[in-house]
Amino acid sequence: MGKVHTGNGWLIRVQGNEHPPVHVHVLHPDGKAVIDVDGSVTNDGVPAKVIKQVLAWVLDHEEAIAAEWTRMNNPTKR
């Protein structure tokens, strides 16, 4: 798994063997979420304030996330 970023008690990571679209997984003590680089959010317990912070970070780093997601999910480019 590729750790992408941490902050204020949360962790953003890209996982291998995943399905499109390009997305990150967010881990937080209160829950977890999946955020697509297009801004779609599937939330399971992460506080709204944290989702807002993470979403802003994801949208600001879309290209780097897409590159890491492609690296992790395309075995011929590993």
N, C-alpha and C positions, 0 to 999 in steps of 0.2 A: 504494500500500500504506500502511496506517495503522500507524505505529509506536505501540505501546501502552505498552511499558515496557522498560527495560534494567536489567541488574544482574549483577555478578560474571561478566562475560564472555558473558552470554546476551542475546538480543533476543527480545522477544515482539511479534508483529505480526498484524494482521488484514488479510487480502487481499480484494480485490474479485473478482467473478465466481466466487464459491465456492458450494459445495453445503451444504445443511443436514447436520447440526445446527450450531449456533453453535459456533465453535472458533477457536483461535489457532494460529499457527505459531511454533515456538520454534527459533531458530538459535543454535548453539553451535559453537565451534571443533572439537569432537569429533563433531558430527552434527546432526541435526534431529529435531523431534518435532511432533506435532499433539496438542493437548489440547482436548477438548470442555469446555464449561462445566459439564457434568454430572460431570466428573472422569475420563472415559475418556481413555486415553493410547495413542497409537501412536508408538513410539520407534524411532529409527534412529541409535543411537550416542551419545545424550546421556547422561552419567553419571547414575546413579540419584539421587545427592545433589542434582544440579541439577534433575532432574524433580521431586523432592520440594519444593524451594524454589519452582519455577515453579508447580506445581500449587496450592500454598498461596496464592500470589499470585492466580492465576486464580480460585480459589473465593472469595477475599475481594473480588474486583472483577467478579463475574459480571454485574451490571447494566450497568456501564460498557462491558464487552466486548460484551455483547449489543447495546447501543445503537450502538457503533461498527461492529459486524458488519452490523447492519441498514442503517446509513447507507452502508456500502461495497457492499452487495449488493442494494440496492433503488434502481435508477436514478431513480425518480420522487421520491425523497426527498433526492437529492444536492444 
